[in-house]
Amino acid sequence: MIKTFTILGGGSAYAPGLLAALIHQDQRLGLSEVRLYDLDREHLALITALGQAMARAARAGLKVTAATSLEQALDGTDAVLNSTRPGGFAARRLDELIPVEFDVPGQETVGPGGFFFALRSVPEARRVREILRQRSPGAWLLNYTNPTNIVTQALLSSGDERVLGLCDQSEGDLETLRVALGRPGPVSFRSVGTNHATWYQGLHFGGRPVELPLDPAGLSAVAHHDEEHAIRFELSAELARKAPGYWPNSYLPYYTHPQRFVAHTRQHGPRTDAIVAKLPFYYAHFREEAAKEVPELRHHRGTAGFGDMAVEVLAALIERRGQRVVLNVKNGATSRDFSPDTVIETFVELGPRGPIPEASPRYPEAFTALKERIESYQRAAARAACGGSEQDKIGALAENPLIRSRAVAEAMWARAKSSYGKALE
């Protein structure tokens, strides 16, 4: 039974969309309290007020509250969504800019930027899990903090089984492909790989199979794409031609065509700048709606998939019949292409007793070498982030597929140490 649900990062511009999804599914979930926590007290108070107004207007049975400390946020909770950003946007900007100085894509999950993010996010996630063990030992920890694969790998490697890694990227990737093909109806597929390095197989849109590879002439431009996402989609179609029967995760092109993304960042600047520039607009909207008797939430960061996925995972943990969802879990015997204790992203049957992974298709043979490098890096990064020495961290960074040598890793580490300060300690 899950009655109290805690959201860490509850003051973020993502949180209102999640609250809207929880309130919309109030009767299905049966939550009594959604508890928010954030280091930014001003934004926390605002999102709490907005959530309370939304719940009142919807006559929902749940109450929205704010916690003043992490311990209070976790005390007696039944499930926790970790959606924090240790180091904030200032550190994310460095995640995106420092790699570019070394001719490497600046991206917050797949490259060295993701490694530096992991060194901040893993210790915080472990601290959360330790407090949960003391104050709410039966609680589930749902990790939405990036890089999801490394954070979840670090937590599950400690022997804790009540941890699930969430990412809605597969839904976003395949919805984009569906739109580009002009195919109506629901999407079904199978998945194999690690987070942001998966391949989708057995695609069906509206019950009709998708023949892969696709003729590029049959793909329409996707109206909502910015230039970077358009590059990712273009390169995804190119990669799919090398793996008949599969469609790639849209983050894989960062590994295979790094210079396209280095050039993009040098021309347009880091993605962080565009996000930060829009935050005042979001919070002004939240403030305006929180003051209304019937709030109308029209803008928030992230897609509807962010909130919808959290709802589906919660519902699966509550409902006896469970739910089939894509999660980051320990491989076990799921895929022959990965070690048993490697965290992979795959379909699972999720119920109150936890996840039961489905058997995965094979990883595309043409990309086996990249897969092996990504897996080795993921495991090394998770170990290094769990209190590893400086040499362990440099060694893990050198394992990243985008790093060309240990010399590059050492130089990048020295540059990072001089820039991040305490955020990297």
N, C-alpha and C positions, 0 to 999 in steps of 0.2 A: 504494500500500500504506500502511495506517495501522496502526502497531504501538504507538506511544506517543500517548496522548490526555491532554491537560492540561485540568483544570477550574479556572478562576479563579473564586474564590468558593467554594472547596472546603470551607470551614468553615461554610457556611450551613445552615439547616434544610431547604433544598431538596436539598442534595447527597446525603443518604442515599437518597432516592427515585431519583435519577439513577444512583447506584452500583448499586442493586438491579436496575434495568433493564439496565445494562451487564453485570452478572454473570449475569443470567438469559439474556442473548443471547451469552454468552461464546463458544460454538462458532461461531456465525454470524459474529461480528465478528473473532475471532482476534486480539484485542489482547494485547500482552505486558505493558503497563504503563498504569495509570491514575494520573496524577500530580496531586496536589491542591496548591493554593496559596491562602492567605488571610492577610490582615493580622492576624486574630484567631488568635494562635498556640494558645491554649487550645482553642478550638473546632476548629481545624485538626487538632490532635493527637487529639482525641476522634473526629472523623469518620474520620480515617485508621485509627484502631484499630478502629472499627466496620466500615469497609470491608474491612479485612484479615480480620476475623473472619467476615464474610459470605462473602468469597471462599474462605476455608479450608473453611467448612461446605459450600459448593456445589462444592468441588473444581474451582474455576475455574482456567483457565490463566493468567489475568492476575494481576499483583501490584499492590497499591495502595500508593503511596508519597506522601510529603509533601516539598515543596520549601521551602527556607528563604528564597529570594529570587525575585523575578519573573524575573530572568535565568536562574536555575537551572530554574525551572518551564518556561521556553520553549526552553531549549537542547536542540536535537535532537528536538523534538517533531514529530509529523506533523499534528496537528490540535488546536485549542484551542477550548474553549467558554468564552466570556466571559459570566459571570453575576454580575458584581460589582455593588456598590451604593456608588459613591463618595459619601462624606459620611454613610453609614450611615443608621440610622433617625431620628437627630436631624434630619438634613437633609430626609428624607422627610416628617417631621411638619410642617416649615415649608412644603414643597411643597403640602401639603394645607390648611394654615391661612391662609397669607398671601393667596391668591386670594379666600378667603371674606370677608376684610375689605373687598374691593372688589366684593362681590356676584357673584363668579365661582366656579364649582365648583372645589373643591380636589381635584384628581385627579393622580396622578403621571405620566400619559402624555399625555392629550389636551389639557389646558389649560395655563395658564401654569406650573402646577406641573411639568408635563412639560418645559417650556422650561428652567426652572431645573435640573431633573435633567439635561437634555442638556448644559448648560454644565459640569456635573461629569463626565458619563459620556463625552462625545465626546473630550476631551483624554486621558483615561485609555485609551480604546480605541485612539486614535492612537499612544500611547506603546507599547502592547502590539504593535501592528502594526509599529512601527519596530524593536523588539527582535526580532520574528520575522524581519524582512527580514535582519537581521544574523546571527542564530543558527540560523534554520530557514526559509530562503527559500522552500521549497516547501510550507510548512504551510498548511492551511486555517484560517481564523478564522471560527468560528460564533458569531454575536453573539446572546445572549439578554438582554443588558442593555437596559433601557428608557431612553428611548423608542426602541424598535427601529427605527422608520422613520427617525428623525433620525440615530441613530448609524450605521446602515447607509448612509444617504445621504452622510454625511460621509466615511466610509471609501471607498465606491465612487467618489465624486467626485474622489478623489485619484489615480484611475487604477489602483487595486489591484483585480484581478478575483477574487482568491482569498478573497473575503469573502461569507458568506451570513447573512442575517438570519432568525432563527427566532422564531416565535410560535405557540403552540398554541390561540389564542383561537377560531379558526374551529371547531376540533373541539369545544371546550367549548360554544360557542353552539349548534351544531347538535345536540349530544347533549342539551342542555337542551330544545330544541324537540321532539326525538324523544320524550323522556320525557313532555313536556306533551301530546303527541298520542297517547301510548300506542301508538306504532308500533314493533314489533320490527325487528331486522335492521340491517345496515350502512348507513352514510350515504354518499351520493355527491352532488357538487355542482360548480358552477363558481364562480369568485370574481373580483371586480373591485374595485379601489380601493387605498388606502394603508392601512398598518397601523392597526388600530382604527377604520378608516373604510371598511371593505369592505362589499360587498353580495354575498349568495349567491344564485345563480340555478340553475335546472335541478335542484332538489332531488328526491332519491329516497331513501326510507327502505325498506330491505328489498326494493329493486328496484321499488317502487311510487312513482309520481310524487306529489309534494305539491302540491296546488292552492293557489296563493297569489293574493290574500290569504286569510287564514283567518278563519273565524267565531270571535270571541273566546269564544263559549259552548262551543266544542269544545276549548278549552285547559284542561288541569287545572293546579292549583297544583303547583309543583315543591318537593318536600319539603325539599331541602337549601338552598333559597334563604334568605339573610338579607334584611332589609328593602330594602337598597340594590339587591341583585341582583333582587329582586322588582319594584322600580320599573323597572329597566332592561328586564326582560322585558315588563312591561306596555306600556312606551313603544315597545319594538321592534315589538310587534304593531300599535300605532297607526301607526308609520312605514311598516310594510309595506302598510298599506291605501292609502298614497299612491304606492306603487310596485308595481303589480300584477306578479306573477311573481318578485318579489325578497323576501328576508328580510335585515334589516340586522345588521351587527355590533352587539353589545350595548353598545359604547362610543359609538355615534353619538348616543344620546339625551342625552349630556352636552352636545353642541353644540346640539341642537334644543329641549331643555327644561331649561336650566341652573338655573332657580330651584328645581326639584324637588330637585336635588342640593345646592344651597346650603342649603336648609331642612333637609335631612337631616343635613348635617354640623353645622349649628348646634344641632340637637337631640341628636345622638348623639356628636359629637366626631369627630376624624379617625380613619380606618381604622388608621393606624399604632398607635394606642394599643391597639386590640384585638389586633393582631399581636404587639406587644412583650409584652403581658401573657401571651400563650400560649407564648412562646419558652422559658421555664424548664421548662415541661412537656415540650416536645419534647426538649430537651437532657438532661433527666433520663431520658427513655425511651431515648435513644441511649446514654447511659452504662450503663444497666442491661443493654441488649442487647449492648453491646460486651464485657461481662464474661462472656457466655455462650459455651459451646462451639458452640451452634447458635443464632445470633441470630434473632429473629422481629420484623422491622420492621413495626410496625402503624401508626405515626404519623410524619408528616413534612409539611413545608409543600408546598403545591402538589398537583395531581392526578397520576394516573399518566401523563397526557398529556405532562407536562414531560419525564420520562425517556424515554417511548416515542418522542417526536418526535426527540430527540437520537440515539437508537438508529437510527431509520429514516434519518436524514440520514447518519450514519456508514456504515451499511450500503450506502446508495446510492453513496457515494464510493468504496467498496471493491469492490462487486459489478459485474461487467461489464454485467449487464442493467439496472442502475440502478433507479430508483424514482420514482414520481409523488408529489410532495409539494408542500405549500404553503410558499413561502418569500418573503422580501423580497429582491428582485433589481432590477437596473436594467431599466427598461421596454423600451428598444429599440423594436421594432415590435410589441410585444405588444398594447398597447391604444391605440386612436386617441384616447382621452380624456385621455391624459397625455403630457407631453413625453418624448422618447426617453431622456433621462438622469435622469428622476425615478425614485426607488425605489418600486416598487409591490409589493403582496402578491398573489401569484397562484400557480397551479399551474405547476410546472416538471417536466420530465423530468431528473432529476439522476443523473449518473453520474460516473465517475472524472475525466472531462474538464471537469466543471462543469455548471451548469444551462442547460437549453434551455427558455425559457418557452413555455407554451401561449398560443394566442390567447385573449384575454379577451372576455367579453360586454361590451356597452355599459353605461356607468354610468347609473343611473336618471335620466331627464331632469328629474324634479321636484327633484332634489338637485344639479343641475349647479353652481349658484352656490356652494353649500357646498363641493363638491369642488374647485372652482378656488381657493377661499380656503385650504383645507387644503393643497393642493399648493404654493401660493405660500409659505405659512408654513413648511412642512417644508423647503423648499429654503433659505429665508432663515435659518431657525434653524440648519441645518447649516453654512452659511457663517459665521454669527456665532460658532458654537461652535468654529470652526477658527481662533481667534486674531483674531476681529473686534474692532473698537473698541467702546467703550461705546455710542456712537451707533448702531453696527451692531446691537448687542444690543437696544437699546431699539426700534429700527425693526423687528427680527424679532419681538420680543414683541408689538408693535402689529399685526403681521400675523395673529396668532392669532385664529381666528374668535370666540373668547369675549371678546376685548378690544374695547371699544367705540370707543376713540379713542387717539391717541398720548398725549394728556394722561393717560389712565388708565395706559398703559404706563409713562410717566415716573414717575408716583407709585408704581406697584407696584415699579418697579426701585429707586427710592430706599428703599422699605421693605425690599426684599430685601437690598440692600447693607448695611443696618444690622443685619440679622438673621443672614445666613449667614456673614459674616466670610470667612475664608480658603477655605471650602468653595465660594465663588462666584468665586474668583479664577482 
